[in-house]
Amino acid sequence: MKEIHDFTILERRSYGEHYFSLLLKHDGPMPEVLPGQFVEVLVENEPSVMLRRPISVHDVDSEAGTLTLLIQIVGQGTRRLSTLSVGDRLNLVYPLGHGFTTDLPAGSRALLVGGGAGIAPLLHLSKVLKANGVDCTIILGGRTESLIPVRDAFEPFGRLCVATDDGSLGHKGLVISHPAFAEQYDMIYTCGPTPMMKAVARSAAERGTRCEVSLENMMACGVGACLCCVTNTDQGHRCVCKDGPVFDISTMKTWYAE
């Protein structure tokens, strides 16, 4: 069930020049928000921005009625959002999209691989998996240390590993070259730059390990009407905002083999 609610900003945090987070509170009951789902944010007082901006849900506290967005500044819309302050209001359409599979048997081993802004949806996922008794390994990657925000937030929910291209933090190299990536898992989840996700998907397919990817195609409407986010799958063209953003790679060979 999609809803439109006004949220109040309870907290704003900056993570260097590129990322910030907003802790949002809704006064009434919220619908269930699944890991991997996203919101469409109304950007007000910015004439150059006509459409809402799709943002992954970073964290959810259903009892407190709050959700957190981790946002990368990439254009005028997100730059305008970065100027908001505690007490400001933000209008969201949510929850949108198809989320990650989380009903793994207790004791399963899961690998979560995130890069750049793709780190955002993995925190909510790691919390839900841990609550379900799943043993999580989390690999976060970026070009350099400053581009891997909020990494400490993951530590309570699994084994945290970091990979940086320049070696400024953790393993030097790509996430797929991290030693933890080569271990055996029952499930692999990934979100981030497309080349990274395709590499993760190909490796998972070669191992015969189930894997889900969360695509980051350009989205406008968020409900499958405008068709600007269509991607090619083994089952034909699908809207990332409606049929995804999470897809099982068993239907995505056409995509990751490109």
N, C-alpha and C positions, 0 to 999 in steps of 0.2 A: 504494500500500500504506500503510494507516494504521497507525501504531505508537504505543505509549504508553511514554514514557521519562521518567526523572528527570534533570533538569539541575541543575548547580551554578552559582550566580551568581558570575561572575568579576569583574564590574564593574557598578556602578550610577551613573548620572549624572542629575542634576536639571537641568531647563530651566525655570526660573521656578517659578511656583506650579501650573502646569497639566500639565506633561509631565515624564516621566522615561524613561530607557531602561535595559534590563537586558541585559547580555552573558552568554549562557548557554553552558555547555559540557557536552556529553554524552560519557561515557567510551568508549562503543562507536561503531560505525559508524552514521551517520545516513542515512535515505533522502533522495533528491533532493527539495529544496524549491524549487518554481518561483515566480517573481515573481507576486505576487497571491494566493498561497495563505495560509492562516492556521492558527493553533493554537488549541486549547481549553485554557485554563489552570485547574488546580485551585486554588481559593482556600481555604487552610486557616486554622483558628483564627479564623474569622469566622462566628459562628452565624447571622447574618442573610443569609448568602450560601450558597444550596444548590446552585446550578448553576455549572458552569465558565464562564469568561469568554472569548469569542472575541477574539483579538488578531492583527492583521496581522503578518506577518513583515517586519521592516524591513531586515534584512541577513543574509547567510549566508556563512560561510567553510567550505566543505566539507572542505578539507584540514586545517584546525584543529579541525573538529568543533564549530563554534560557530554560534549564531544570535543575532540581536539583535532585541528587541522594543522599539518606541517606543510608550509607553502614555500616553494622556490620562486624567487623574483626573476621573471623571464620576459615581462612585457608591461605595458601600461596598466593592464588590469590588476595583475599581482602587485605591481609597484604601488598602485592606489590602495590596495588592501593592506600593504605594509605600513601605511600611515595611520591606520586606525588605532584607537586607544581604548583602554579599559573603560567600560561604560557605554561604548558605542554599540549600535545595533547592526546585526547582519542578517539578511534574509536568505534562507536556504530552501531549495527543493531537494528532498531526500526521502528515503534512501534509494539510490539509483544503481542499476546494474546488477550483474550476476557475480556473487562473491566466490571466495575460495571454499573448497571442500574441507571441512573441519572434523567430520565424524570418523576419524581414524581410531582403530582399537587402542586402548591404553597399552603403553609399552612400545608403541611404534616409534621408529626413528624418522624424523623429518628434517630436511635441509631447507632453510630459507635464504635466498640469495637476493640481495638488493643493491642497486647502484643509483647514485644521484637521488633525484626526487622519488625514485622507486623504493626508497627506504620507507617512505611514509606509511603505506598500508600494512607493512609487515609487523609493526608493533602490536596492533590490535589482534592480528593473526597469531602471533607468538603467545599472547596472553590467553587466548581461547584454547590453543593447542595444549599449553601447559596445564590449564584447568581440566582438560580432558585426559591427562596422564600421558601425553606424548612427549618424548625426549627430543628436544629441538637443538639443532646447531644452526647458528645464524652467521652468515658471511656478508659483511657490508663492504662495498668497494667504492672508490673514488679516485680522482686524479691525484689528490693530495689530502692531507689530514683535515684541513679546514672545510673540505667539501663532503665530509661524513658527519653530519650533525646528529645530535640526540643518541649517539651510540650507547651511552651509559644507561639509557632507559631500557635497553634490551637485556641487560645482565641478569635481572631476576628471573628471566623466562627461558634461558637456555645457555648453551656454550657460545660465547660471542667471539667471532674471528673477524679480523679486519685486513683488507688488502688495499694498498695504494700504489698507483703507477710509479710514483717517485720514491717509494720506500720511507716516506715521512712518518708513517704509522703502520705497525703490523707487517704483514707479508708484502714484499716488493713484487708487484706484478698484478695480473688480472685476477678477478675472483675465481675463475676456473682453474688457475694455477695454484691456488691455495691448497696445502696438503689436506685440509679437511674436506675439500670438494671431492676428492678421490675416494672417500669412504663410502660404505654401502648404506643406503637409506631406503625406507619404504615409500617415501613421498618427497618430491622436490617442488618447492614453490619459488617463483622468481618474478621480480618487477624491476624495471630500470630501462636503460638504453636498449634499443632494439638489437644491435649486434650482440650485446651481452646476453640477452634473453634467448636469442637464436642459438648461441653457443651452448648455453645451459640446456636448452631443449634437445639439441643434437646429441649431447653427451648422455642425457637421460634416456633418449631413445636407444642409443647404442647399448646402454646397460640394461635396458628393459625395465627401467624404473618409472613409475607413474610420475607425471610432472604437470603442473599448471602454471601458465604464464598470464600475467596481468598486463595487457597492452595499453600503451599510452598514445593512441592515435589522437589527432586533433578532433575535439568534440565541440558541438555547438548547442544542440537542443537538449541532449541527455536522455531522450526518450525514443530515439529511432525514427524521427520524422524527417530530419533534414538530409540524412544519408551521407554526411561529410566524413564520417568516421569508418566507413565500410572497409573491411579487410577480407582478403581472400583466404578461404579455408578449404579443407577437403570436401566440405558439404556445400560449397558455393560461397557467395559473398554474404557476410554477416556484419551487422552493425555492432561495433565495439561497445557503444554505450548501452545497448539493450541486451544483446546476446552475450556480451562480455561485461566488464573488461577482462574477466578471467575466463580462459579457455583451457581445456585439457589438450595436451599436445597430441593425443591420439587422433584428433580431428584437424591438426595443424601442420601436417607434413609439408603441404604445399607452401606454407608460410615459412617454416624454419629451414627448408631446403633451398630457399632462394639464395 
